[in-house]
Amino acid sequence: MTAPSAEIRQWIADFVAETLHAEALEQVVTRLDTAIIARVPELRDPDIRRDLAASSRAHALEVLSGLTQDRIDYPVPAEAHAFARTLARRGHDLRLLLRVYHFGQEAVIDYMTDILEERRLPHDIERAVLLRLFERTTRWVGTSVEALTDTYTEERERGLRAALTQRAEVVRSLLDDVDLDLEQASTRLGYRLAQRHLALLLWTDEDAAPAPPGGNGDAAGLLERIATRFALSLGNGSVLTMPSGATALWAWIGVDDGLPEPSEAAWAVETPVRVAVGIPATHLAGFRGSHREAVAARHVAERARPGRPRVVHYRDVEVAYLAGADEIAMRALIDRELGALAANDAHSARLRDTLHAYLRARRSPDAAAKALGVHKNTVRYRIQRIEELLGHSIDQRGSRLEIALDCVAVYGV
């Protein structure tokens, strides 16, 4: 393709500068990923989708930067290699990776066509820009597919990864309620299914970038070590783990009957690790149910107000999860039940905390005062003030008030 004119170069440079702004770039990445996922539904899993977004963002930066230059080499970013490894670890076929890039190129062309139509450029500029984009994206896809096919193949060929793929297939079948021989499945997993299970989801914060496999900052290795520590300190030592993304892990630990409830300190984890915990339950139903609860707890954790604990237990957020399934209805419940107490100020927050502690303590001023670290007369005074603000006795709507307070404790006002 011949070199573009100065006018075309200037239009491309202006477009690139505009699109590289953080907010605009995120909108482009979201649009492209949404288009890809609509064609490849296997990518709807939240961990895979997060890895896809990181890969798309890194690719977009490379392609956009290259549009203003005459170079046609496109280095494949680390995030794209991480995404290819995720697909391999989750047991997906290589053809899925190829489809992602094929549909990704289509989505880029569609996006640019819409942009050019909106801006009503002269026909010669529009044609030149589309030809340049098609040439560059074709080279980008070819380079990426060639490099990432090697990455994918290397990951699948590793002996350990082969075992993980087999494990992923068994786990997926168990969670999908496929009829399996439990003894045979236990043997293949190296984990006894005929016991009491506690499911965990472990992941890292969004801004914690994936490290190269085996490196000192390898997120997968860190999460594996934490899951093993929990199995030894909180369970009977048996643990089953399965990577669910470049920086995420599913885990089940065996828990014997009669073990004391772990202290909060036993669950301590440090930045950037986060953990969602299900409720212990027995046999295959418990394996599935506890995992389902851990998934729900993670859903709450990712929507919760800033400052929430790094470990979220489903039993603590069950009400908030169920009520939060319909956010508009939940907010209406909070406003209706709490009224003036739903104000976003320190005084209202103190009254909400007092009411929450009072209801959880079965309306005992002494127990609530002990939980809050205040005098029982302070609790009595605050309860009187709360009832004045509510306009009715707490006893009239105690259960609904507690649901509203559970939701506020997680999602804020």
Buried (B, 14 or more C-beta within 10 A) or exposed (E): EEEBEEEBBEBBEEBBEEBBEEEEBEEBBEBBBEBBBEBBEBBEBBBBBBBBBBBBBBBBBBBBEBBBEEEEEBEBBBBBBBBBBBBBBBBBEBEBBBBBBBBBBBBBBEBBBEBBEEEEBEEEBBEBBBEBBBEBBEBBBEBBBEBBBEBBEBBBEBEEBEEBBEBBBBBEEBBEEEEBEBEEBBEBBEBBBEBBBBBBBBBBEEEBBBBEBEEEEBBBBBBBEBBBEBBEEBBBEBBBBBBBBBBBBBBBBBBEEEEEEBEEEEBEBEEBBBBBBBBBBBBBEBBBBBBBBBBBBBBBBBBBEEEBBBBBBBEBBBBBBBBBEEEEEBBEBBEEBBBEBBBEEEEBBEBBBBBBBBBBBEEBBEBBBBBBEBEBEBBBBBBEEBBEEBEEEBEEBBEEBBBBBBBBBBBBB
